[in-house]
């Protein structure tokens, strides 16, 4: 599957499953071996189905037309940076997907309030786990420690080739107890 195809699949899933709340696509685009790394969702297709059913109960956000800020694809991975409104709060979300043969087999995410400023010195001992680069966008997925707790850290950079024009950082604590045994990284 090409990079463009993986990106198109993820964007369609986001537009139709999340935005359009069309749960019929779960069997079409989600692998039976689906692994969840989100701190909030149970593992597998059943956990995703449950979360999307809950999402359907929320009222749609007014005026939110294009929440995808950027999409970065490299190899089997596609990352989305989203600017969403959830319960009347502006939220930045990074969703990271791994695909095999056109199916999503793995998902990671992190989020923070949009207006919350996150200093780069907040996390120590960063260990980079994954780097994706496409065109002017680069995503770093890493983990480290802040306030004596483990955290996952996502940095997205936009550059003109030699100078970083923009950096967005989302840091999220890794809870001691997750709804699955897969970790967040």
C-alpha positions, 0 to 999 in steps of 0.5 A: 500500500502506498503512502498516499493510499494510507493517508487517503484511507485514514482521512476517509476514516476520520471524515466518515467514521469520526466526523460523519459518525458512520460506524459501518466502516469499522469492519471495512478499515479496522483489522481484527488484530487492532491494537489500541494505545490510547489512555482512554479506550479499550483494546480491539475493535470492540473498544473502538466501537464502544468509543465511537458509540459514545461519540455519537451521543455527543452533539456535533460541534458547531462550525467545525468544518476541517479539524485536520491541521496536517496529515503526515504519512511515511511507510505504514504510519499516518499521523493526524494533527487535529484542532477539535472542539470537545465539550466547548473546549478547543483541543489539539489531538495527535492520532497516529495509525499503523496500517497493514494492507489498507487496514488500521492495525494500531492506534496511538493518541495524545491531546491537550487544551489548545491554549495550554502552553507546554514548554520544551523543558517540561519533560526530561530523559526523552527517548525518541520512539518514532519519527515520521517525515513528509514534505515540510512536516515532521512528527516525533513520538517520544517518552520521558518523565515530568513531575516524577511521572512517565509521559508520552510526548509528540512534537510536530515541526513544520519547516521550510527545509532549513528553519523550523517555522512552527512547533506543536507539542502535546505532552500527556501523562501515562496513567498507572492503569490503562484500559488495556495492556499495550502501553501508550508508546 
